[in-house]
Amino acid sequence: MLSFGFEEDVEVILESLPSKRQSMLFSATMPTWVKKLARKYLDNPLQIDLVGDQEEKLAEGIKLYAVSTTATSKRTILSDLVTVYAKGGKTIIFTRTKRDADEVSMALTQSIASEALHGDISQHQRERTLNGFRQGKFTVLVARTLHLVGLISRMLI
């Protein structure tokens, strides 16, 4: 996300906030720049680490798979991968673009119930999608990568 200028955007937002406020930062990872922002903008910040110092930096019960594939074969193998590895559990697939999220979700829906989540969807629909995923109405959520932090913070609520 840093290559997309995410660090600078967060800094601009934090600089624009009023001095009298309560601030909380949520991040799926804690790179140096996030720690620096927390020290600079938060008063006596509390860090909650759900992973600890484990070599594999994933929360308990979470598995991460990365598969190298061509663009044309990606959509055809995804349903097989989800079926084999998720075994009926919840799965989040991240894509680079909003269009990819829509296309992957539509391709998967032929065999597995899935929904897309990205910035072109209305806030009301995003909330319905997150609630549906949380409640198990569908098991696969296809999200644009840049929505990761917002997605994780909403899933924790």
C-alpha positions as CSV (number, residue, x, y, z in Angstrom):
1,M,0.0,0.0,0.0
2,L,2.9,2.3,0.5
3,S,3.6,2.3,-3.2
4,F,0.2,3.8,-3.7
5,G,1.0,6.8,-1.5
6,F,-1.0,5.6,1.5
7,E,1.4,6.9,4.1
8,E,1.2,10.5,2.8
9,D,-2.7,10.3,2.6
10,V,-2.9,9.2,6.3
11,E,-0.5,12.0,7.3
12,V,-2.6,14.6,5.4
13,I,-5.8,13.4,7.1
14,L,-4.2,13.4,10.6
15,E,-2.8,16.9,10.0
16,S,-6.3,18.2,9.2
17,L,-8.0,16.9,12.4
18,P,-8.7,19.3,15.2
19,S,-6.3,19.2,18.1
20,K,-9.0,18.3,20.7
21,R,-10.2,14.8,19.6
22,Q,-10.0,11.1,20.3
23,S,-8.0,9.3,17.7
24,M,-7.6,5.6,17.0
25,L,-5.5,4.0,14.2
26,F,-6.2,0.5,13.0
27,S,-3.7,-1.3,10.9
28,A,-3.4,-4.9,9.8
29,T,0.4,-4.6,10.0
30,M,2.7,-2.4,12.0
31,P,5.4,-1.2,9.6
32,T,7.8,1.5,10.8
33,W,5.8,4.3,9.3
34,V,2.6,3.3,11.2
35,K,4.5,3.2,14.5
36,K,6.0,6.6,13.7
37,L,2.5,8.1,13.0
38,A,1.1,6.6,16.2
39,R,3.9,8.2,18.3
40,K,3.5,11.5,16.5
41,Y,-0.3,11.8,16.5
42,L,-1.6,9.7,19.4
43,D,-1.4,10.5,23.1
44,N,0.0,7.4,25.0
45,P,-1.1,4.9,22.3
46,L,-2.1,1.4,23.2
47,Q,-1.0,-1.3,20.7
48,I,-3.1,-4.5,20.6
49,D,-1.2,-7.3,18.9
50,L,-3.4,-10.3,18.0
51,V,-0.4,-12.2,16.5
52,G,2.6,-11.8,18.8
53,D,6.1,-12.7,17.9
54,Q,5.2,-15.9,16.0
55,E,7.3,-16.5,13.0
56,E,4.1,-16.8,10.9
57,K,2.4,-13.4,11.3
58,L,-1.2,-14.5,11.1
59,A,-3.8,-14.6,13.7
60,E,-4.9,-18.0,15.0
61,G,-7.2,-19.8,12.6
62,I,-6.2,-17.6,9.6
63,K,-4.4,-19.2,6.7
64,L,-2.8,-17.3,3.8
65,Y,-2.4,-18.7,0.3
66,A,-0.7,-17.0,-2.6
67,V,-0.8,-18.7,-6.0
68,S,1.0,-17.4,-9.0
69,T,-1.2,-17.8,-12.1
70,T,-2.0,-16.1,-15.5
71,A,-4.8,-13.6,-15.7
72,T,-6.8,-15.9,-17.9
73,S,-6.6,-19.0,-15.7
74,K,-7.0,-17.1,-12.4
75,R,-10.8,-17.1,-12.4
76,T,-11.1,-20.7,-13.5
77,I,-9.0,-22.1,-10.6
78,L,-10.2,-19.9,-7.8
79,S,-13.4,-21.9,-7.1
80,D,-11.4,-25.1,-6.9
81,L,-8.9,-23.4,-4.5
82,V,-11.6,-22.1,-2.3
83,T,-13.4,-25.4,-2.3
84,V,-10.3,-27.4,-1.4
85,Y,-8.6,-25.0,1.1
86,A,-11.6,-23.2,2.7
87,K,-13.6,-26.4,3.2
88,G,-16.8,-24.4,3.6
89,G,-15.3,-21.7,5.8
90,K,-15.1,-18.0,5.2
91,T,-12.6,-16.7,2.6
92,I,-11.5,-13.3,1.6
93,I,-10.0,-12.8,-1.8
94,F,-8.1,-9.6,-2.5
95,T,-7.8,-8.1,-6.0
96,R,-5.9,-5.1,-7.4
97,T,-8.8,-3.3,-8.9
98,K,-12.5,-2.7,-8.3
99,R,-13.3,-4.2,-11.7
100,D,-11.3,-7.4,-10.8
101,A,-13.3,-7.6,-7.6
102,D,-16.6,-7.5,-9.5
103,E,-15.4,-9.9,-12.2
104,V,-14.0,-12.5,-9.7
105,S,-17.1,-12.3,-7.6
106,M,-19.4,-12.9,-10.6
107,A,-17.2,-15.8,-11.8
108,L,-17.2,-17.4,-8.4
109,T,-21.0,-16.9,-7.9
110,Q,-21.6,-19.6,-10.5
111,S,-20.3,-22.2,-8.0
112,I,-19.8,-20.5,-4.6
113,A,-21.8,-17.7,-3.0
114,S,-19.7,-14.6,-3.1
115,E,-19.9,-10.8,-3.0
116,A,-17.6,-8.0,-4.0
117,L,-16.5,-5.1,-1.8
118,H,-14.9,-1.9,-3.1
119,G,-15.2,1.9,-3.2
120,D,-17.7,2.1,-6.1
121,I,-20.3,0.3,-4.0
122,S,-22.6,2.6,-1.9
123,Q,-21.9,2.7,1.8
124,H,-25.3,1.1,2.5
125,Q,-24.5,-1.8,0.2
126,R,-21.0,-2.2,1.8
127,E,-22.5,-2.5,5.2
128,R,-25.1,-5.1,3.9
129,T,-22.2,-7.0,2.3
130,L,-20.1,-7.0,5.5
131,N,-23.1,-8.0,7.6
132,G,-23.9,-10.8,5.1
133,F,-20.4,-12.1,5.2
134,R,-20.3,-11.9,9.0
135,Q,-23.6,-13.8,9.3
136,G,-22.5,-16.5,6.8
137,K,-25.1,-15.6,4.1
138,F,-22.2,-16.1,1.7
139,T,-18.7,-17.5,2.4
140,V,-16.5,-15.7,-0.1
141,L,-15.8,-11.9,0.0
142,V,-13.9,-10.4,-2.9
143,A,-12.3,-7.1,-1.9
144,R,-10.1,-4.6,-3.6
145,T,-6.7,-4.6,-1.7
146,L,-6.9,-1.0,-0.6
147,H,-10.0,-1.7,1.5
148,L,-8.1,-4.1,3.7
149,V,-7.7,-1.8,6.7
150,G,-11.3,-0.7,6.7
151,L,-12.5,-4.2,6.2
152,I,-10.5,-5.6,9.1
153,S,-11.5,-2.8,11.5
154,R,-15.2,-3.4,10.6
155,M,-14.9,-7.2,11.0
156,L,-13.5,-6.7,14.5
157,I,-16.6,-4.8,15.6
